[in-house]
Amino acid sequence: MKTNRRCRALLAVSLNLMALLFSTTAFITTHWCEGTQRVPKPSCGKEKKTNCLNYSGNETANETNQNVVHYSWETGDDRFLFRYFHTGIWYSCEENINAAGERCRSFIDLAPASEKGVLWLSVVSEVLYIMLLVVGFSLMCLELFHSSSVIDGLKLNAFAAVFTVLSGLLGMVAHMMYTQVFQVTVSLGPEDWRPHSWDYGWSFCLAWGSFTCCMAASVTTLNSYTKTVIEFRHKRKIFEQGFREEQNFLDQEAIKYFRERTEEERAEAGDLRLQCLHSCSPNRLHNTQL
């Protein structure tokens, strides 16, 4: 029993630790959503020769004479670049088409004014989610390594299960709120940021993987708690049943003993009576003859 409880507790601790690592990684990274943005190509110059608009093939004229009308034969999507971008809770970063590297902006500033409150609620829920995961992980470690008795372990187990379930619910709500805010920002966000195509990234997968591990840890902890309680109740029932049977057996033995003693005492009393009668009858005969 103790080995099974320890294995279940170790499994719950491992799942909770995975949930904590996944959620923290997702919270601080910027790959919840990623895709491409459609932006106009810049004009070609001395420093930029590719992915740019070359007007009539004359770069010097483009730079020196700004009043001349220039023409480009590129039409449709050829006049645009599709730059890569990725977005997280805190920042949205996109590829810098004029230089190497990326350019990042605060996603909170990009979100529409009507969705900023929901976004902040999502951030607060994510923070509480991580904090409750830490509390649940600490209680599970105490139950695994420092619980001196089974009763103390059960109490820690119950509190750990409650905190883990609450953290999972908060995490689910936070992920859903962020998804809603991002979808609204795609439609109503700044023109220079709106994605042409997008999909969910690995940070988003980590976030929901964290939620899955969290709920699995809570189910494992609750299962360990209920199974231990059921085992104790079963053992207590067997003990009480055995005690009753033993008590009934002792009562029957006592009744049998007292019955035998009563019968023996009656037999002894009858024997004494007969002896008295036998001893008294000659004297009565002698007195009668006289």
C-alpha positions, 0 to 999 in steps of 0.5 A, a space after each residue: 500500500 505504501 509503495 503504491 501511494 508513493 508511486 502515485 505521489 511521484 507521478 503527480 509531482 512529475 506531471 505538476 512539474 511538467 505543467 509548471 515548466 510548460 506554463 512558465 515557458 509559454 508565458 515568457 515566449 512570443 510564439 503563441 501565434 505566428 504567420 505572415 504579414 503583407 507589406 509593400 516592398 521598399 524602394 531599391 537603393 545602394 544597400 538594398 538590392 533584393 526584395 525591393 521595387 526597382 523603378 525603370 532600372 535606374 537606382 541613381 535617378 531614384 535617389 537624386 531626383 525625387 520629382 520625377 515620376 517612376 514606373 514599376 512593372 510589378 503588379 499584384 502580390 509582386 509589389 508586396 513582401 510577406 514577412 514572418 511574425 510571431 506573437 506572445 502575451 507580452 510582445 509581437 515581433 516581426 521580421 525587419 525588411 530593411 535590416 537584419 533581425 526582428 522588430 518587436 512591439 508590445 502586444 498590449 499596445 497593439 490590442 484594441 482598446 475594447 480588448 485591453 481589459 480582457 487581455 489584462 485579465 488573461 495576464 493576471 489569470 496566467 500569473 495566478 495559474 503559475 502561482 497555484 501550480 507552484 503551491 500545488 507542487 510544494 504541497 505534493 513534495 511535502 506529502 512525498 518526502 516529509 509527511 510523517 503519518 498517513 493522516 498528514 499525507 492525506 491532508 496535504 494530498 487533499 489541499 494539493 488536489 484543490 490547488 491544482 484543480 483551481 490552477 487548471 481552471 484558471 489556466 484554461 480561462 486565461 488561454 481562452 481569453 488570450 485567443 479571443 483577444 488575438 482574434 479580435 486584434 487580427 481584425 481590428 488591430 493596426 493596419 501595418 500589423 494585421 496578419 495575412 495568414 496565421 496559425 498557432 505556434 509552439 508556445 500555444 501548444 505548450 500552454 495547452 500541454 501545461 493545462 493537460 498535465 495540470 489536470 492529469 496531476 490533479 486527477 492522479 492526486 484525487 485518485 490517490 486520496 480517494 483510494 487511500 481513504 477507501 482502503 482505510 475504510 475497508 480495513 476499518 470495516 474488516 476490523 470492526 466486523 472481526 471485533 464483533 464476531 470475536 465479541 459474539 464468540 466471547 458472549 456465546 462462550 460466556 453464556 455456555 459457561 454460565 449455563 454449564 456452571 448453573 447445571 453443575 450447581 443444580 446437579 450438586 444441589 440435587 446430590 446434596 439433597 439426596 445425600 441428606 435424604 439418605 442420611 435422614 431416613 434411618 433416623 426417622 425409621 428408628 423414631 417411628 419404631 420407638 
